[in-house]
């Protein structure tokens, strides 16, 4: 049985994982026609939670179980935390500068600013997990994925909750609207890399230490095609048509599409260019290694994460967020696949 599993692993790893995005899109499209989009979306939401709480933690545990967490990894943790903070700061500055010409009135401007900042969060868990298939990048990609999870479900919701409480009247004070399971998620996720590092450090155990390591490797490998399937399933075909595309680029529509246009400009153009230039300069002066730069550049072009929809109760725009997730996924797929292939060749 273990021999069979070992033979399967290469076929659900590396470049072999990429077609699962197309499979997810096609299968979900067919199932939506058969059972209705609402029903299929509900099922996919549950599948997404299984990925978040079961498979991604297994994958991270497996990766961290095989490394010595030393100075290089610690430095990347610090560096990644700084980078993620700066990216959200960039989104805030961008939103503030554009809020007056986008929205009239203080309430609408605040609504716009919160929506833009939240949608700087990228789909590292579901989309970017494919980076983990590149051996030389997997540890740094896992570190970045873990830290981004903490930012998305801990730091950002906390900031939004403070703003949210200030916006409502004293008689309308509410509890943190983020579901409890998502409030706990970043700390739950953190348990896996920390425990793996401790087990490896004190017991010297790796996935090669016992037969169970093969099973751990297999379930970790399954995570990547499953996550890409989920990404493909999340593309809303009804939102991607010529009419909507013209609205997106014409600049005449205003309203929701103008917000989406600004968010795409930030996430698909400004952020990747700044990250690429900064990483290039830091590499030239030997401040960071090429592996760090590769992980940061790939993550900068990832689409907006669909889990931002959980933050709607904090006062971000639901329709704009949904459209931004769909369109950034649509535009980023070819760029992401190209970068993934290039870095697979360079570091594979």
TORPAFI-55609 format. One record per residue: residue number from 1; residue in one letter; chain; x, y, z of N, C-alpha, C in turn. Coordinates in pm, whole numbers, m for minus. Layout:
! residues N
- n;res;chain;n_xx;n_yy;n_zz;ca_xx;ca_yy;ca_zz;c_xx;c_yy;c_zz
- NUM;A;A;X;Y;Z;X;Y;Z;X;Y;Z
...
***
This chain:
! residues 348
- n;res;chain;n_xx;n_yy;n_zz;ca_xx;ca_yy;ca_zz;c_xx;c_yy;c_zz
- 1;X;A;82;m121;0;0;0;0;86;127;0
- 2;X;A;188;128;87;275;244;94;355;263;m34
- 3;X;A;390;150;m99;460;159;m227;372;223;m333
- 4;X;A;244;188;m332;149;246;m428;135;396;m405
- 5;X;A;125;434;m277;114;576;m243;238;652;m287
- 6;X;A;356;592;m266;482;654;m306;488;677;m456
- 7;X;A;430;583;m533;430;595;m679;331;700;m728
- 8;X;A;228;728;m648;127;827;m687;177;969;m662
- 9;X;A;254;988;m556;296;1123;m514;357;1207;m626
- 10;X;A;447;1154;m710;504;1239;m816;400;1293;m913
- 11;X;A;286;1224;m927;183;1265;m1022;82;1364;m964
- 12;X;A;98;1398;m838;15;1502;m777;106;1611;m720
- 13;X;A;224;1625;m779;321;1724;m734;372;1804;m853
- 14;X;A;436;1918;m824;499;1997;m928;401;2044;m1034
- 15;X;A;447;2043;m1160;367;2091;m1273;240;2010;m1291
- 16;X;A;239;1884;m1245;121;1799;m1258;1;1854;m1182
- 17;X;A;24;1946;m1090;m88;2001;m1012;m167;2107;m1089
- 18;X;A;m105;2170;m1187;m166;2287;m1252;m299;2258;m1323
- 19;X;A;m314;2143;m1394;m442;2119;m1463;m563;2114;m1369
- 20;X;A;m539;2094;m1238;m651;2082;m1145;m730;2212;m1133
- 21;X;A;m667;2324;m1169;m740;2450;m1169;m849;2448;m1276
- 22;X;A;m811;2401;m1395;m907;2390;m1505;m1015;2286;m1473
- 23;X;A;m973;2176;m1409;m1069;2072;m1370;m1173;2130;m1274
- 24;X;A;m1127;2208;m1176;m1218;2268;m1079;m1318;2361;m1145
- 25;X;A;m1271;2439;m1241;m1359;2533;m1312;m1465;2458;m1394
- 26;X;A;m1422;2359;m1472;m1514;2285;m1560;m1615;2203;m1479
- 27;X;A;m1565;2129;m1380;m1654;2044;m1301;m1757;2127;m1224
- 28;X;A;m1712;2237;m1165;m1804;2322;m1090;m1907;2386;m1181
- 29;X;A;m1864;2426;m1300;m1958;2484;m1398;m2067;2384;m1434
- 30;X;A;m2027;2259;m1458;m2124;2153;m1493;m2218;2124;m1376
- 31;X;A;m2160;2111;m1256;m2242;2082;m1137;m2339;2197;m1105
- 32;X;A;m2296;2321;m1132;m2383;2436;m1107;m2504;2433;m1198
- 33;X;A;m2483;2388;m1322;m2595;2376;m1415;m2690;2264;m1373
- 34;X;A;m2636;2161;m1312;m2717;2047;m1271;m2790;2069;m1140
- 35;X;A;m2720;2127;m1042;m2776;2137;m907;m2800;2281;m860
- 36;X;A;m2760;2377;m940;m2778;2517;m901;m2652;2574;m839
- 37;X;A;m2623;2699;m872;m2499;2762;m824;m2497;2780;m673
- 38;X;A;m2613;2812;m614;m2618;2834;m470;m2581;2708;m393
- 39;X;A;m2633;2593;m436;m2604;2467;m368;m2456;2431;m382
- 40;X;A;m2403;2443;m503;m2263;2409;m528;m2170;2503;m451
- 41;X;A;m2205;2632;m446;m2124;2729;m371;m2119;2694;m223
- 42;X;A;m2233;2648;m170;m2237;2606;m29;m2147;2488;m2
- 43;X;A;m2148;2392;m94;m2062;2274;m81;m1915;2315;m90
- 44;X;A;m1884;2404;m184;m1744;2447;m202;m1694;2525;m80
- 45;X;A;m1783;2599;m16;m1744;2671;106;m1702;2572;214
- 46;X;A;m1776;2463;227;m1741;2361;325;m1610;2293;289
- 47;X;A;m1590;2267;159;m1464;2207;114;m1347;2301;144
- 48;X;A;m1370;2431;124;m1265;2529;154;m1225;2527;300
- 49;X;A;m1323;2512;388;m1293;2506;531;m1215;2379;567
- 50;X;A;m1247;2268;499;m1172;2143;520;m1027;2163;476
- 51;X;A;m1008;2230;364;m872;2258;317;m797;2345;418
- 52;X;A;m864;2450;465;m801;2542;559;m763;2475;690
- 53;X;A;m853;2393;744;m835;2341;879;m773;2200;884
- 54;X;A;m768;2129;771;m714;1993;774;m592;1981;683
- 55;X;A;m610;2004;555;m504;1971;460;m388;2070;462
- 56;X;A;m417;2200;466;m308;2298;469;m224;2285;596
- 57;X;A;m284;2267;715;m201;2241;834;m115;2116;821
- 58;X;A;m169;2009;760;m90;1886;739;30;1915;650
- 59;X;A;6;1989;542;115;2023;450;223;2105;519
- 60;X;A;182;2205;596;279;2288;667;356;2206;771
- 61;X;A;287;2120;844;353;2034;942;457;1946;875
- 62;X;A;422;1888;761;514;1801;687;639;1879;642
- 63;X;A;620;2001;594;733;2080;546;827;2118;660
- 64;X;A;770;2165;771;853;2210;883;916;2094;958
- 65;X;A;859;1975;944;916;1858;1011;1050;1818;950
- 66;X;A;1076;1862;827;1196;1820;755;1308;1923;755
- 67;X;A;1294;2031;830;1398;2133;824;1453;2167;962
- 68;X;A;1573;2218;960;1632;2276;1081;1600;2425;1078
- 69;X;A;1517;2469;1170;1473;2609;1171;1584;2692;1234
- 70;X;A;1668;2747;1144;1787;2819;1192;1780;2966;1154
- 71;X;A;1896;3030;1150;1903;3175;1133;1837;3222;1004
- 72;X;A;1858;3151;894;1804;3192;766;1650;3196;770
- 73;X;A;1591;3093;827;1446;3087;836;1390;3194;930
- 74;X;A;1460;3217;1042;1416;3320;1137;1423;3458;1072
- 75;X;A;1531;3483;997;1544;3610;927;1430;3630;826
- 76;X;A;1390;3521;760;1282;3533;662;1149;3561;730
- 77;X;A;1128;3505;848;1006;3535;925;997;3685;951
- 78;X;A;1106;3743;999;1110;3886;1029;1090;3969;902
- 79;X;A;1163;3930;797;1156;4004;670;1014;3996;611
- 80;X;A;953;3877;615;819;3859;559;716;3942;635
- 81;X;A;729;3944;769;638;4024;849;645;4171;812
- 82;X;A;765;4220;788;784;4360;747;722;4383;609
- 83;X;A;746;4291;516;694;4305;379;541;4307;379
- 84;X;A;479;4213;449;333;4206;452;274;4334;512
- 85;X;A;337;4383;619;290;4507;682;299;4623;585
- 86;X;A;410;4632;512;429;4740;414;330;4731;299
- 87;X;A;295;4609;258;198;4593;149;60;4643;190
- 88;X;A;21;4616;314;m107;4668;362;m100;4820;381
- 89;X;A;17;4870;422;35;5015;435;25;5081;297
- 90;X;A;82;5016;196;72;5065;58;m74;5074;15
- 91;X;A;m152;4970;47;m294;4968;12;m368;5082;81
- 92;X;A;m333;5108;207;m399;5215;282;m369;5351;221
- 93;X;A;m243;5376;190;m204;5504;129;m273;5521;m6
- 94;X;A;m274;5416;m85;m340;5419;m216;m488;5451;m201
- 95;X;A;m554;5384;m105;m698;5404;m84;m730;5545;m39
- 96;X;A;m651;5598;53;m674;5733;103;m658;5835;m9
- 97;X;A;m555;5818;m91;m527;5913;m200;m638;5913;m306
- 98;X;A;m703;5798;m323;m804;5787;m428;m947;5797;m376
- 99;X;A;m964;5801;m244;m1098;5796;m186;m1183;5919;m219
- 100;X;A;m1122;6036;m226;m1199;6158;m248;m1258;6163;m389
- 101;X;A;m1183;6114;m487;m1235;6118;m624;m1324;5999;m656
- 102;X;A;m1318;5896;m571;m1401;5777;m593;m1536;5789;m524
- 103;X;A;m1537;5836;m401;m1660;5837;m320;m1687;5976;m262
- 104;X;A;m1814;6010;m258;m1854;6136;m196;m1903;6108;m55
- 105;X;A;m1858;6193;37;m1902;6177;176;m1806;6092;257
- 106;X;A;m1795;6124;384;m1700;6056;473;m1729;5908;486
- 107;X;A;m1858;5871;497;m1894;5731;515;m1852;5648;395
- 108;X;A;m1881;5697;275;m1844;5623;153;m1693;5614;137
- 109;X;A;m1623;5719;174;m1476;5716;163;m1418;5611;257
- 110;X;A;m1470;5606;379;m1424;5505;475;m1455;5365;424
- 111;X;A;m1574;5349;366;m1617;5222;308;m1519;5178;197
- 112;X;A;m1482;5273;113;m1388;5247;4;m1250;5210;57
- 113;X;A;m1202;5284;156;m1069;5260;212;m1061;5120;273
- 114;X;A;m1162;5083;351;m1162;4951;414;m1167;4841;308
- 115;X;A;m1246;4860;204;m1259;4759;99;m1127;4739;26
- 116;X;A;m1059;4848;m5;m931;4840;m76;m825;4771;10
- 117;X;A;m815;4813;136;m713;4756;225;m734;4606;244
- 118;X;A;m858;4565;270;m888;4423;289;m851;4343;165
- 119;X;A;m878;4399;47;m854;4326;m77;m709;4329;m124
- 120;X;A;m620;4376;m38;m477;4356;m63;m437;4215;m19
- 121;X;A;m523;4148;57;m496;4011;102;m502;3914;m13
- 122;X;A;m402;3828;m27;m391;3739;m143;m423;3595;m109
- 123;X;A;m453;3519;m214;m496;3380;m200;m377;3285;m186
- 124;X;A;m298;3305;m82;m178;3223;m65;m212;3079;m29
- 125;X;A;m314;3060;52;m347;2923;96;m395;2837;m19
- 126;X;A;m490;2892;m100;m549;2811;m205;m473;2819;m337
- 127;X;A;m430;2937;m375;m365;2956;m504;m214;2940;m490
- 128;X;A;m157;3014;m395;m12;3015;m380;47;2889;m323
- 129;X;A;m37;2797;m276;16;2671;m224;88;2592;m332
- 130;X;A;61;2623;m459;132;2555;m568;281;2584;m565
- 131;X;A;319;2698;m505;461;2732;m493;533;2627;m409
- 132;X;A;459;2563;m320;519;2463;m231;566;2340;m307
- 133;X;A;525;2329;m434;569;2215;m514;712;2233;m564
- 134;X;A;769;2354;m550;908;2380;m590;996;2358;m467
- 135;X;A;1078;2257;m472;1152;2209;m355;1231;2319;m284
- 136;X;A;1305;2399;m361;1392;2499;m299;1314;2619;m243
- 137;X;A;1188;2630;m279;1109;2743;m232;1008;2704;m124
- 138;X;A;986;2573;m105;873;2528;m25;875;2577;120
- 139;X;A;993;2579;182;999;2621;323;966;2769;337
- 140;X;A;1026;2851;252;1001;2995;260;857;3027;219
- 141;X;A;805;2952;122;665;2971;83;571;2933;198
- 142;X;A;605;2826;269;523;2783;383;526;2887;495
- 143;X;A;643;2945;520;654;3050;621;567;3169;584
- 144;X;A;576;3210;458;498;3326;412;349;3297;420
- 145;X;A;310;3175;381;169;3134;385;116;3141;529
- 146;X;A;196;3093;622;155;3092;762;140;3234;816
- 147;X;A;237;3320;787;231;3458;835;114;3533;773
- 148;X;A;89;3508;643;m22;3575;577;m155;3532;638
- 149;X;A;m164;3405;678;m284;3357;745;m309;3431;875
- 150;X;A;m202;3460;948;m214;3535;1074;m259;3679;1046
- 151;X;A;m203;3740;943;m244;3876;908;m390;3880;866
- 152;X;A;m431;3783;781;m565;3783;725;m673;3759;832
- 153;X;A;m644;3669;926;m748;3627;1020;m725;3673;1164
- 154;X;A;m618;3747;1188;m592;3798;1323;m568;3948;1321
- 155;X;A;m460;3991;1260;m423;4133;1263;m526;4221;1192
- 156;X;A;m560;4186;1067;m652;4269;990;m793;4273;1052
- 157;X;A;m851;4159;1090;m983;4165;1156;m982;4246;1286
- 158;X;A;m870;4240;1359;m863;4318;1483;m870;4467;1452
- 159;X;A;m793;4510;1352;m795;4652;1313;m935;4692;1266
- 160;X;A;m995;4607;1184;m1129;4636;1133;m1233;4639;1246
- 161;X;A;m1217;4551;1343;m1313;4547;1454;m1306;4675;1537
- 162;X;A;m1185;4728;1555;m1170;4855;1628;m1240;4967;1552
- 163;X;A;m1217;4974;1420;m1283;5076;1337;m1434;5057;1339
- 164;X;A;m1475;4931;1330;m1618;4898;1328;m1688;4945;1456
- 165;X;A;m1625;4923;1569;m1685;4963;1696;m1695;5115;1708
- 166;X;A;m1601;5187;1648;m1604;5333;1653;m1713;5389;1562
- 167;X;A;m1747;5314;1458;m1843;5363;1360;m1988;5349;1406
- 168;X;A;m2013;5251;1493;m2150;5231;1538;m2175;5311;1665
- 169;X;A;m2299;5341;1691;m2334;5417;1812;m2318;5328;1935
- 170;X;A;m2311;5390;2051;m2287;5314;2174;m2395;5210;2199
- 171;X;A;m2519;5239;2156;m2627;5144;2178;m2622;5026;2081
- 172;X;A;m2541;5039;1974;m2535;4935;1872;m2405;4853;1880
- 173;X;A;m2333;4868;1990;m2208;4795;2002;m2231;4645;1982
- 174;X;A;m2144;4586;1901;m2159;4445;1868;m2031;4369;1900
- 175;X;A;m2045;4239;1907;m1928;4156;1922;m1853;4149;1790
- 176;X;A;m1730;4105;1794;m1652;4088;1673;m1729;3999;1575
- 177;X;A;m1765;4051;1456;m1849;3973;1364;m1778;3859;1293
- 178;X;A;m1645;3848;1307;m1574;3738;1244;m1611;3608;1314
- 179;X;A;m1646;3501;1237;m1680;3372;1299;m1570;3323;1391
- 180;X;A;m1609;3259;1499;m1511;3216;1600;m1404;3124;1540
- 181;X;A;m1446;3037;1447;m1349;2942;1391;m1242;3013;1308
- 182;X;A;m1275;3131;1253;m1173;3206;1180;m1087;3291;1274
- 183;X;A;m1147;3334;1387;m1067;3406;1486;m960;3314;1545
- 184;X;A;m993;3187;1557;m899;3090;1614;m801;3037;1510
- 185;X;A;m836;3050;1383;m758;2984;1277;m608;3019;1276
- 186;X;A;m568;3148;1282;m424;3176;1274;m344;3110;1386
- 187;X;A;m403;3103;1506;m331;3042;1619;m334;2890;1607
- 188;X;A;m444;2838;1555;m452;2695;1525;m348;2657;1421
- 189;X;A;m337;2738;1313;m241;2710;1207;m98;2717;1259
- 190;X;A;m72;2812;1348;62;2832;1402;110;2712;1483
- 191;X;A;17;2636;1541;52;2519;1620;130;2417;1537
- 192;X;A;97;2402;1411;156;2298;1327;302;2324;1293
- 193;X;A;340;2442;1243;484;2463;1219;566;2463;1347
- 194;X;A;510;2522;1455;584;2526;1582;606;2386;1637
- 195;X;A;502;2303;1637;516;2166;1689;609;2083;1601
- 196;X;A;603;2104;1469;692;2030;1378;837;2067;1403
- 197;X;A;864;2196;1422;1001;2241;1448;1052;2184;1580
- 198;X;A;968;2183;1684;1009;2130;1814;1034;1979;1807
- 199;X;A;945;1906;1738;962;1761;1725;1090;1729;1649
- 200;X;A;1114;1804;1543;1236;1780;1464;1361;1816;1543
- 201;X;A;1355;1928;1615;1472;1976;1688;1511;1884;1803
- 202;X;A;1410;1837;1878;1440;1759;1999;1441;1608;1977
- 203;X;A;1369;1560;1875;1364;1415;1851;1432;1374;1721
- 204;X;A;1463;1472;1637;1529;1443;1510;1442;1369;1410
- 205;X;A;1310;1374;1429;1218;1302;1341;1193;1380;1213
- 206;X;A;1189;1308;1100;1152;1364;970;1050;1271;904
- 207;X;A;1004;1307;786;908;1221;715;975;1092;668
- 208;X;A;1108;1089;669;1179;968;628;1207;875;746
- 209;X;A;1167;918;867;1199;840;986;1114;715;1003
- 210;X;A;995;715;944;905;601;962;809;592;842
- 211;X;A;735;483;837;641;462;728;529;567;727
- 212;X;A;493;616;844;388;716;850;427;845;778
- 213;X;A;558;865;760;605;982;687;558;982;543
- 214;X;A;543;863;485;493;852;347;349;899;339
- 215;X;A;269;860;438;129;904;443;120;1056;461
- 216;X;A;207;1110;547;209;1253;571;246;1327;442
- 217;X;A;345;1274;371;386;1333;244;274;1327;142
- 218;X;A;202;1215;140;92;1198;45;m20;1299;72
- 219;X;A;m64;1310;197;m171;1404;228;m127;1549;206
- 220;X;A;1;1575;230;53;1708;200;51;1737;51
- 221;X;A;85;1636;m29;86;1651;m174;m55;1670;m228
- 222;X;A;m152;1600;m170;m293;1611;m214;m343;1755;m196
- 223;X;A;m291;1825;m97;m337;1960;m67;m325;2054;m185
- 224;X;A;m217;2044;m261;m190;2140;m368;m290;2127;m484
- 225;X;A;m309;2008;m544;m412;1999;m649;m552;2028;m595
- 226;X;A;m578;1992;m469;m710;2020;m411;m731;2171;m398
- 227;X;A;m627;2243;m358;m637;2388;m345;m656;2454;m481
- 228;X;A;m585;2406;m583;m600;2462;m717;m737;2430;m775
- 229;X;A;m788;2313;m744;m925;2278;m783;m1023;2379;m723
- 230;X;A;m1002;2412;m596;m1088;2508;m526;m1082;2644;m592
- 231;X;A;m961;2686;m634;m945;2815;m701;m1022;2817;m833
- 232;X;A;m1006;2711;m912;m1078;2702;m1039;m1228;2703;m1018
- 233;X;A;m1273;2638;m911;m1416;2632;m882;m1472;2768;m842
- 234;X;A;m1385;2855;m794;m1431;2986;m746;m1447;3090;m855
- 235;X;A;m1405;3061;m977;m1419;3156;m1087;m1565;3163;m1130
- 236;X;A;m1626;3279;m1125;m1767;3297;m1160;m1778;3337;m1307
- 237;X;A;m1820;3243;m1389;m1826;3266;m1533;m1924;3377;m1570
- 238;X;A;m2031;3393;m1490;m2131;3496;m1520;m2074;3637;m1507
- 239;X;A;m1972;3653;m1423;m1912;3785;m1403;m1807;3816;m1509
- 240;X;A;m1763;3714;m1582;m1658;3734;m1682;m1720;3731;m1821
- 241;X;A;m1751;3847;m1874;m1806;3858;m2009;m1760;3990;m2071
- 242;X;A;m1784;4003;m2200;m1734;4120;m2273;m1793;4250;m2220
- 243;X;A;m1921;4247;m2186;m1987;4368;m2135;m1921;4417;m2007
- 244;X;A;m1898;4325;m1915;m1835;4360;m1788;m1690;4402;m1808
- 245;X;A;m1623;4336;m1904;m1484;4371;m1933;m1473;4513;m1987
- 246;X;A;m1569;4553;m2072;m1570;4690;m2125;m1593;4790;m2014
- 247;X;A;m1682;4757;m1921;m1707;4846;m1808;m1582;4862;m1723
- 248;X;A;m1510;4751;m1710;m1392;4751;m1624;m1283;4843;m1677
- 249;X;A;m1267;4848;m1810;m1158;4924;m1869;m1200;5057;m1931
- 250;X;A;m1331;5078;m1949;m1375;5202;m2014;m1364;5323;m1923
- 251;X;A;m1382;5302;m1793;m1377;5413;m1699;m1503;5497;m1700
- 252;X;A;m1608;5452;m1773;m1731;5529;m1786;m1841;5483;m1689
- 253;X;A;m1825;5364;m1638;m1933;5306;m1558;m1946;5372;m1421
- 254;X;A;m1833;5400;m1357;m1836;5453;m1221;m1888;5347;m1124
- 255;X;A;m1928;5388;m1006;m1986;5296;m911;m1896;5179;m876
- 256;X;A;m1954;5059;m870;m1883;4938;m829;m1763;4909;m918
- 257;X;A;m1781;4921;m1049;m1674;4888;m1142;m1554;4982;m1127
- 258;X;A;m1580;5107;m1089;m1469;5199;m1066;m1388;5155;m944
- 259;X;A;m1457;5108;m841;m1388;5055;m724;m1304;4933;m761
- 260;X;A;m1365;4843;m839;m1294;4722;m882;m1172;4758;m966
- 261;X;A;m1189;4857;m1055;m1078;4902;m1139;m961;4951;m1055
- 262;X;A;m991;5029;m952;m885;5079;m865;m816;4966;m789
- 263;X;A;m894;4870;m742;m838;4757;m668;m749;4672;m759
- 264;X;A;m792;4649;m883;m710;4574;m979;m581;4650;m1011
- 265;X;A;m591;4782;m1024;m473;4864;m1052;m370;4850;m940
- 266;X;A;m420;4847;m815;m331;4832;m700;m271;4692;m693
- 267;X;A;m358;4590;m702;m314;4452;m674;m244;4385;m791
- 268;X;A;m282;4420;m914;m226;4352;m1031;m116;4430;m1099
- 269;X;A;m98;4557;m1064;4;4638;m1131;100;4703;m1031
- 270;X;A;48;4791;m946;135;4866;m856;211;4775;m760
- 271;X;A;139;4687;m689;203;4601;m589;308;4508;m650
- 272;X;A;278;4434;m758;381;4346;m817;503;4421;m867
- 273;X;A;482;4539;m927;595;4618;m979;685;4663;m865
- 274;X;A;625;4715;m758;704;4761;m643;780;4645;m580
- 275;X;A;712;4531;m562;777;4414;m502;891;4364;m590
- 276;X;A;868;4357;m721;971;4308;m813;1093;4400;m814
- 277;X;A;1069;4532;m818;1180;4628;m818;1257;4620;m686
- 278;X;A;1183;4618;m575;1248;4612;m443;1329;4485;m428
- 279;X;A;1273;4372;m468;1345;4244;m457;1468;4243;m547
- 280;X;A;1453;4302;m667;1568;4309;m759;1683;4388;m700
- 281;X;A;1651;4503;m640;1754;4587;m578;1820;4514;m460
- 282;X;A;1739;4452;m376;1791;4380;m259;1877;4261;m300
- 283;X;A;1842;4197;m412;1923;4086;m462;2056;4135;m517
- 284;X;A;2053;4247;m590;2176;4303;m648;2279;4333;m540
- 285;X;A;2230;4383;m426;2320;4418;m315;2337;4302;m216
- 286;X;A;2291;4182;m258;2307;4059;m179;2247;4070;m39
- 287;X;A;2139;4145;m28;2072;4160;102;1976;4043;125
- 288;X;A;1912;3996;17;1826;3878;26;1865;3779;m83
- 289;X;A;1847;3647;m59;1876;3546;m161;1766;3539;m267
- 290;X;A;1795;3475;m377;1699;3464;m487;1574;3386;m447
- 291;X;A;1589;3291;m354;1472;3212;m310;1369;3300;m240
- 292;X;A;1416;3392;m159;1325;3485;m91;1253;3570;m195
- 293;X;A;1330;3624;m290;1273;3710;m392;1167;3637;m473
- 294;X;A;1194;3511;m509;1099;3433;m588;966;3417;m516
- 295;X;A;972;3382;m387;849;3364;m308;771;3494;m299
- 296;X;A;839;3605;m274;771;3733;m259;711;3781;m391
- 297;X;A;783;3760;m501;734;3804;m633;612;3724;m674
- 298;X;A;617;3592;m658;502;3509;m694;381;3547;m610
- 299;X;A;401;3566;m481;289;3601;m394;231;3738;m425
- 300;X;A;311;3828;m479;262;3962;m510;165;3965;m626
- 301;X;A;168;3862;m711;81;3858;m828;m39;3766;m806
- 302;X;A;m50;3708;m688;m163;3618;m661;m295;3695;m661
- 303;X;A;m405;3626;m693;m536;3693;m689;m579;3722;m547
- 304;X;A;m678;3807;m535;m735;3839;m404;m803;3715;m348
- 305;X;A;m787;3692;m219;m842;3572;m158;m993;3581;m138
- 306;X;A;m1062;3473;m169;m1208;3468;m153;m1249;3471;m6
- 307;X;A;m1156;3440;83;m1189;3442;226;m1213;3584;277
- 308;X;A;m1180;3685;195;m1214;3823;233;m1364;3842;248
- 309;X;A;m1441;3754;185;m1588;3764;195;m1635;3747;339
- 310;X;A;m1552;3679;422;m1588;3663;563;m1582;3795;639
- 311;X;A;m1515;3895;580;m1497;4024;649;m1604;4125;610
- 312;X;A;m1704;4083;533;m1813;4172;492;m1880;4242;612
- 313;X;A;m1904;4170;724;m1971;4235;839;m1896;4356;894
- 314;X;A;m1767;4371;861;m1691;4486;911;m1715;4611;828
- 315;X;A;m1796;4601;723;m1829;4720;646;m1754;4735;516
- 316;X;A;m1702;4624;460;m1642;4631;327;m1750;4595;225
- 317;X;A;m1730;4638;101;m1833;4619;m1;m1834;4475;m53
- 318;X;A;m1950;4410;m42;m1963;4269;m79;m1947;4247;m229
- 319;X;A;m2020;4325;m310;m2018;4308;m455;m1881;4340;m513
- 320;X;A;m1821;4449;m467;m1689;4489;m515;m1586;4382;m481
- 321;X;A;m1593;4328;m360;m1500;4224;m317;m1516;4099;m402
- 322;X;A;m1641;4057;m427;m1666;3938;m508;m1614;3956;m650
- 323;X;A;m1640;4073;m709;m1591;4101;m845;m1439;4108;m849
- 324;X;A;m1380;4166;m747;m1234;4179;m741;m1167;4042;m732
- 325;X;A;m1226;3953;m653;m1175;3816;m642;m1180;3747;m778
- 326;X;A;m1296;3759;m846;m1314;3693;m976;m1218;3747;m1081
- 327;X;A;m1211;3880;m1094;m1129;3939;m1201;m979;3924;m1174
- 328;X;A;m935;3937;m1049;m792;3917;m1023;m752;3772;m1047
- 329;X;A;m843;3678;m1015;m816;3537;m1044;m803;3517;m1194
- 330;X;A;m894;3576;m1270;m894;3562;m1416;m765;3618;m1476
- 331;X;A;m724;3737;m1433;m607;3800;m1491;m475;3741;m1442
- 332;X;A;m474;3693;m1319;m347;3648;m1262;m310;3506;m1303
- 333;X;A;m408;3426;m1345;m380;3286;m1379;m266;3271;m1480
- 334;X;A;m272;3337;m1599;m162;3319;m1695;m27;3368;m1642
- 335;X;A;m29;3481;m1569;97;3534;m1515;153;3440;m1410
- 336;X;A;64;3392;m1322;106;3300;m1217;163;3171;m1275
- 337;X;A;96;3115;m1374;142;2989;m1434;278;3008;m1501
- 338;X;A;295;3123;m1566;424;3152;m1630;535;3163;m1526
- 339;X;A;509;3240;m1419;610;3256;m1314;640;3122;m1246
- 340;X;A;535;3044;m1223;554;2914;m1158;641;2823;m1244
- 341;X;A;617;2827;m1374;698;2746;m1466;843;2794;m1467
- 342;X;A;862;2925;m1477;999;2982;m1481;1075;2948;m1354
- 343;X;A;1011;2967;m1238;1079;2937;m1112;1096;2787;m1090
- 344;X;A;1007;2707;m1150;1023;2561;m1142;1150;2520;m1218
- 345;X;A;1173;2585;m1331;1294;2556;m1410;1420;2605;m1338
- 346;X;A;1410;2726;m1281;1526;2786;m1215;1563;2714;m1085
- 347;X;A;1461;2676;m1008;1486;2617;m876;1451;2471;m866
- 348;X;A;1393;2413;m972;1347;2274;m967;1461;2174;m962
***
